[in-house]
Amino acid sequence: MNKNLMAFSIIFLGLSIILGCWFISQSLSFKKDDVVEQNRYEFIIMNDNENRIFDKQTGEYWQSIANNDNWDKKTPLTSNQSN
């Protein structure tokens, strides 16, 4: 009976360690898409009266002039389309 209990304890300890390591690895891993989405927009202060929010993924930007709450969406100035 003592040998069976010792074998069960060792197997249980091994499975617990493996399962614990797996949980830790899952909590430390993250999706790369989340990081890209987090750094997608950039706030640019052009001067005292003009601000822009730039979308790095599409190249579009929103422009606010004279510190008002109206933001105008603009299309990219250049296009990276290949012919």
Distance bins in CASP14 RR format, pairs under 12 A and 6 or more apart:
PFRMAT RR
TARGET T0000
AUTHOR 0000-0000-0000
RMODE 2
METHOD distances of the structure
MODEL  1
1 7 0 0 0 0 0 1 0 0 0 0 0
1 8 0 0 0 0 0 1 0 0 0 0 0
2 8 0 0 0 0 0 1 0 0 0 0 0
2 9 0 0 0 0 0 1 0 0 0 0 0
3 9 0 0 0 0 0 1 0 0 0 0 0
3 10 0 0 0 0 0 1 0 0 0 0 0
4 10 0 0 0 0 0 1 0 0 0 0 0
4 11 0 0 0 0 0 1 0 0 0 0 0
5 11 0 0 0 0 0 1 0 0 0 0 0
5 12 0 0 0 0 0 1 0 0 0 0 0
6 12 0 0 0 0 0 1 0 0 0 0 0
6 13 0 0 0 0 0 1 0 0 0 0 0
7 13 0 0 0 0 0 1 0 0 0 0 0
7 14 0 0 0 0 0 1 0 0 0 0 0
8 14 0 0 0 0 0 1 0 0 0 0 0
8 15 0 0 0 0 0 1 0 0 0 0 0
9 15 0 0 0 0 0 1 0 0 0 0 0
9 16 0 0 0 0 0 1 0 0 0 0 0
10 16 0 0 0 0 0 1 0 0 0 0 0
10 17 0 0 0 0 0 1 0 0 0 0 0
11 17 0 0 0 0 0 1 0 0 0 0 0
11 18 0 0 0 0 0 1 0 0 0 0 0
12 18 0 0 0 0 0 1 0 0 0 0 0
12 19 0 0 0 0 0 1 0 0 0 0 0
13 19 0 0 0 0 0 1 0 0 0 0 0
13 20 0 0 0 0 0 1 0 0 0 0 0
14 20 0 0 0 0 1 0 0 0 0 0 0
14 21 0 0 0 0 0 1 0 0 0 0 0
14 22 0 0 0 0 0 1 0 0 0 0 0
15 21 0 0 0 0 0 1 0 0 0 0 0
15 22 0 0 0 0 0 1 0 0 0 0 0
16 22 0 0 0 0 0 1 0 0 0 0 0
16 23 0 0 0 0 0 1 0 0 0 0 0
17 23 0 0 0 0 0 1 0 0 0 0 0
17 24 0 0 0 0 0 1 0 0 0 0 0
18 24 0 0 0 0 0 1 0 0 0 0 0
18 25 0 0 0 0 0 1 0 0 0 0 0
19 25 0 0 0 0 0 1 0 0 0 0 0
19 26 0 0 0 0 0 1 0 0 0 0 0
20 26 0 0 0 0 1 0 0 0 0 0 0
20 27 0 0 0 0 0 1 0 0 0 0 0
21 27 0 0 0 0 0 1 0 0 0 0 0
21 28 0 0 0 0 0 1 0 0 0 0 0
22 28 0 0 0 0 0 1 0 0 0 0 0
22 29 0 0 0 0 0 1 0 0 0 0 0
23 29 0 0 0 0 0 1 0 0 0 0 0
30 36 0 0 0 0 0 1 0 0 0 0 0
30 37 0 0 0 0 0 1 0 0 0 0 0
30 38 0 0 0 0 0 1 0 0 0 0 0
31 37 0 0 0 0 1 0 0 0 0 0 0
31 38 0 0 0 0 0 1 0 0 0 0 0
32 38 0 0 0 0 0 1 0 0 0 0 0
32 39 0 0 0 0 0 1 0 0 0 0 0
33 39 0 0 0 0 0 1 0 0 0 0 0
33 40 0 0 0 0 0 1 0 0 0 0 0
33 57 0 0 0 0 0 1 0 0 0 0 0
34 40 0 0 0 0 0 1 0 0 0 0 0
36 56 0 0 0 0 1 0 0 0 0 0 0
36 57 1 0 0 1 0 0 0 0 0 0 0
37 55 0 0 0 0 0 1 0 0 0 0 0
37 56 0 0 0 0 0 1 0 0 0 0 0
37 57 0 0 0 0 1 0 0 0 0 0 0
38 56 0 0 0 0 0 1 0 0 0 0 0
38 57 0 0 0 0 0 1 0 0 0 0 0
39 54 0 0 0 0 0 1 0 0 0 0 0
39 55 0 0 0 0 0 1 0 0 0 0 0
39 56 1 0 0 1 0 0 0 0 0 0 0
39 57 0 0 0 0 1 0 0 0 0 0 0
40 53 0 0 0 0 0 1 0 0 0 0 0
40 54 0 0 0 0 1 0 0 0 0 0 0
40 55 1 0 0 1 0 0 0 0 0 0 0
40 56 1 0 1 0 0 0 0 0 0 0 0
40 57 1 0 1 0 0 0 0 0 0 0 0
40 58 0 0 0 0 1 0 0 0 0 0 0
40 59 0 0 0 0 0 1 0 0 0 0 0
40 60 0 0 0 0 0 1 0 0 0 0 0
41 52 0 0 0 0 0 1 0 0 0 0 0
41 53 1 0 1 0 0 0 0 0 0 0 0
41 54 1 0 0 1 0 0 0 0 0 0 0
41 55 1 0 1 0 0 0 0 0 0 0 0
41 56 1 0 0 1 0 0 0 0 0 0 0
41 57 0 0 0 0 1 0 0 0 0 0 0
41 58 0 0 0 0 0 1 0 0 0 0 0
41 59 0 0 0 0 0 1 0 0 0 0 0
41 60 0 0 0 0 0 1 0 0 0 0 0
41 61 0 0 0 0 1 0 0 0 0 0 0
41 62 0 0 0 0 1 0 0 0 0 0 0
42 51 0 0 0 0 0 1 0 0 0 0 0
42 52 0 0 0 0 1 0 0 0 0 0 0
42 53 1 0 0 1 0 0 0 0 0 0 0
42 54 1 0 1 0 0 0 0 0 0 0 0
42 55 0 0 0 0 1 0 0 0 0 0 0
42 56 1 0 0 1 0 0 0 0 0 0 0
42 57 0 0 0 0 0 1 0 0 0 0 0
42 59 0 0 0 0 0 1 0 0 0 0 0
42 60 0 0 0 0 0 1 0 0 0 0 0
42 61 0 0 0 0 1 0 0 0 0 0 0
42 62 0 0 0 0 0 1 0 0 0 0 0
43 51 1 0 0 1 0 0 0 0 0 0 0
43 52 1 0 0 1 0 0 0 0 0 0 0
43 53 1 0 1 0 0 0 0 0 0 0 0
43 54 1 0 0 1 0 0 0 0 0 0 0
43 55 0 0 0 0 0 1 0 0 0 0 0
43 56 0 0 0 0 0 1 0 0 0 0 0
43 61 0 0 0 0 0 1 0 0 0 0 0
43 62 0 0 0 0 1 0 0 0 0 0 0
43 63 0 0 0 0 0 1 0 0 0 0 0
43 64 0 0 0 0 0 1 0 0 0 0 0
43 71 0 0 0 0 0 1 0 0 0 0 0
44 50 0 0 0 0 1 0 0 0 0 0 0
44 51 1 0 0 1 0 0 0 0 0 0 0
44 52 1 0 1 0 0 0 0 0 0 0 0
44 53 1 0 0 1 0 0 0 0 0 0 0
44 54 1 0 1 0 0 0 0 0 0 0 0
44 55 0 0 0 0 0 1 0 0 0 0 0
44 56 0 0 0 0 0 1 0 0 0 0 0
44 61 0 0 0 0 1 0 0 0 0 0 0
44 62 0 0 0 0 0 1 0 0 0 0 0
44 63 0 0 0 0 1 0 0 0 0 0 0
44 64 0 0 0 0 0 1 0 0 0 0 0
45 51 1 0 1 0 0 0 0 0 0 0 0
45 52 0 0 0 0 1 0 0 0 0 0 0
45 53 0 0 0 0 0 1 0 0 0 0 0
45 54 0 0 0 0 0 1 0 0 0 0 0
45 63 0 0 0 0 0 1 0 0 0 0 0
45 64 0 0 0 0 0 1 0 0 0 0 0
45 67 0 0 0 0 0 1 0 0 0 0 0
46 52 1 0 0 1 0 0 0 0 0 0 0
46 53 0 0 0 0 0 1 0 0 0 0 0
46 54 0 0 0 0 0 1 0 0 0 0 0
46 61 0 0 0 0 0 1 0 0 0 0 0
46 63 0 0 0 0 1 0 0 0 0 0 0
46 64 0 0 0 0 1 0 0 0 0 0 0
46 65 0 0 0 0 1 0 0 0 0 0 0
46 66 0 0 0 0 0 1 0 0 0 0 0
46 67 0 0 0 0 0 1 0 0 0 0 0
47 64 0 0 0 0 0 1 0 0 0 0 0
47 65 0 0 0 0 1 0 0 0 0 0 0
47 66 0 0 0 0 0 1 0 0 0 0 0
47 67 0 0 0 0 0 1 0 0 0 0 0
48 65 0 0 0 0 0 1 0 0 0 0 0
48 66 0 0 0 0 1 0 0 0 0 0 0
48 67 0 0 0 0 1 0 0 0 0 0 0
49 63 0 0 0 0 0 1 0 0 0 0 0
49 64 0 0 0 0 1 0 0 0 0 0 0
49 65 1 0 0 1 0 0 0 0 0 0 0
49 66 1 0 1 0 0 0 0 0 0 0 0
49 67 1 0 0 1 0 0 0 0 0 0 0
49 68 0 0 0 0 1 0 0 0 0 0 0
50 61 0 0 0 0 0 1 0 0 0 0 0
50 62 0 0 0 0 0 1 0 0 0 0 0
50 63 1 0 0 1 0 0 0 0 0 0 0
50 64 1 0 0 1 0 0 0 0 0 0 0
50 65 1 0 1 0 0 0 0 0 0 0 0
50 66 1 0 0 1 0 0 0 0 0 0 0
50 67 0 0 0 0 1 0 0 0 0 0 0
50 68 0 0 0 0 0 1 0 0 0 0 0
50 71 0 0 0 0 0 1 0 0 0 0 0
50 72 0 0 0 0 0 1 0 0 0 0 0
50 74 0 0 0 0 0 1 0 0 0 0 0
51 61 0 0 0 0 0 1 0 0 0 0 0
51 62 0 0 0 0 1 0 0 0 0 0 0
51 63 1 0 0 1 0 0 0 0 0 0 0
51 64 1 0 1 0 0 0 0 0 0 0 0
51 65 0 0 0 0 1 0 0 0 0 0 0
51 66 0 0 0 0 1 0 0 0 0 0 0
51 67 1 0 0 1 0 0 0 0 0 0 0
51 68 0 0 0 0 0 1 0 0 0 0 0
51 69 0 0 0 0 0 1 0 0 0 0 0
51 70 0 0 0 0 0 1 0 0 0 0 0
51 71 0 0 0 0 1 0 0 0 0 0 0
51 72 0 0 0 0 0 1 0 0 0 0 0
52 59 0 0 0 0 0 1 0 0 0 0 0
52 60 0 0 0 0 0 1 0 0 0 0 0
52 61 1 0 1 0 0 0 0 0 0 0 0
52 62 1 0 0 1 0 0 0 0 0 0 0
52 63 1 0 1 0 0 0 0 0 0 0 0
52 64 1 0 0 1 0 0 0 0 0 0 0
52 65 0 0 0 0 1 0 0 0 0 0 0
52 71 0 0 0 0 1 0 0 0 0 0 0
52 72 0 0 0 0 0 1 0 0 0 0 0
52 73 0 0 0 0 0 1 0 0 0 0 0
52 74 0 0 0 0 1 0 0 0 0 0 0
52 77 0 0 0 0 0 1 0 0 0 0 0
53 59 0 0 0 0 0 1 0 0 0 0 0
53 60 0 0 0 0 1 0 0 0 0 0 0
53 61 1 0 0 1 0 0 0 0 0 0 0
53 62 1 0 1 0 0 0 0 0 0 0 0
53 63 0 0 0 0 1 0 0 0 0 0 0
53 64 0 0 0 0 1 0 0 0 0 0 0
53 71 1 0 0 1 0 0 0 0 0 0 0
53 72 0 0 0 0 0 1 0 0 0 0 0
53 73 0 0 0 0 1 0 0 0 0 0 0
53 74 0 0 0 0 0 1 0 0 0 0 0
54 60 1 0 0 1 0 0 0 0 0 0 0
54 61 1 0 1 0 0 0 0 0 0 0 0
54 62 0 0 0 0 1 0 0 0 0 0 0
54 63 0 0 0 0 1 0 0 0 0 0 0
54 73 0 0 0 0 0 1 0 0 0 0 0
54 74 0 0 0 0 1 0 0 0 0 0 0
54 76 0 0 0 0 1 0 0 0 0 0 0
54 77 0 0 0 0 0 1 0 0 0 0 0
55 61 1 0 0 1 0 0 0 0 0 0 0
55 62 0 0 0 0 1 0 0 0 0 0 0
55 73 0 0 0 0 1 0 0 0 0 0 0
55 74 0 0 0 0 0 1 0 0 0 0 0
55 75 0 0 0 0 0 1 0 0 0 0 0
55 76 0 0 0 0 1 0 0 0 0 0 0
56 76 0 0 0 0 0 1 0 0 0 0 0
57 76 0 0 0 0 0 1 0 0 0 0 0
58 73 0 0 0 0 0 1 0 0 0 0 0
58 74 0 0 0 0 0 1 0 0 0 0 0
58 75 0 0 0 0 1 0 0 0 0 0 0
58 76 1 0 0 1 0 0 0 0 0 0 0
58 79 0 0 0 0 0 1 0 0 0 0 0
58 80 0 0 0 0 0 1 0 0 0 0 0
59 73 0 0 0 0 0 1 0 0 0 0 0
59 74 0 0 0 0 1 0 0 0 0 0 0
59 75 0 0 0 0 1 0 0 0 0 0 0
59 76 1 0 1 0 0 0 0 0 0 0 0
59 77 0 0 0 0 1 0 0 0 0 0 0
59 78 0 0 0 0 1 0 0 0 0 0 0
59 79 0 0 0 0 1 0 0 0 0 0 0
59 80 0 0 0 0 1 0 0 0 0 0 0
60 71 0 0 0 0 0 1 0 0 0 0 0
60 72 0 0 0 0 0 1 0 0 0 0 0
60 73 1 0 0 1 0 0 0 0 0 0 0
60 74 1 0 0 1 0 0 0 0 0 0 0
60 75 1 0 0 1 0 0 0 0 0 0 0
60 76 1 0 0 1 0 0 0 0 0 0 0
60 77 0 0 0 0 0 1 0 0 0 0 0
60 79 0 0 0 0 0 1 0 0 0 0 0
61 71 0 0 0 0 1 0 0 0 0 0 0
61 72 0 0 0 0 1 0 0 0 0 0 0
61 73 1 0 0 1 0 0 0 0 0 0 0
61 74 1 0 1 0 0 0 0 0 0 0 0
61 75 0 0 0 0 1 0 0 0 0 0 0
61 76 1 0 0 1 0 0 0 0 0 0 0
61 77 0 0 0 0 1 0 0 0 0 0 0
62 69 0 0 0 0 0 1 0 0 0 0 0
62 70 0 0 0 0 1 0 0 0 0 0 0
62 71 1 0 1 0 0 0 0 0 0 0 0
62 72 1 0 0 1 0 0 0 0 0 0 0
62 73 1 0 1 0 0 0 0 0 0 0 0
62 74 1 0 0 1 0 0 0 0 0 0 0
62 75 0 0 0 0 0 1 0 0 0 0 0
63 70 0 0 0 0 1 0 0 0 0 0 0
63 71 1 0 0 1 0 0 0 0 0 0 0
63 72 1 0 1 0 0 0 0 0 0 0 0
63 73 0 0 0 0 1 0 0 0 0 0 0
63 74 1 0 1 0 0 0 0 0 0 0 0
63 75 0 0 0 0 0 1 0 0 0 0 0
63 77 0 0 0 0 0 1 0 0 0 0 0
64 70 1 0 0 1 0 0 0 0 0 0 0
64 71 1 0 1 0 0 0 0 0 0 0 0
64 72 1 0 0 1 0 0 0 0 0 0 0
64 73 0 0 0 0 0 1 0 0 0 0 0
64 74 0 0 0 0 0 1 0 0 0 0 0
65 71 0 0 0 0 1 0 0 0 0 0 0
65 72 0 0 0 0 1 0 0 0 0 0 0
65 74 0 0 0 0 0 1 0 0 0 0 0
66 72 0 0 0 0 0 1 0 0 0 0 0
END
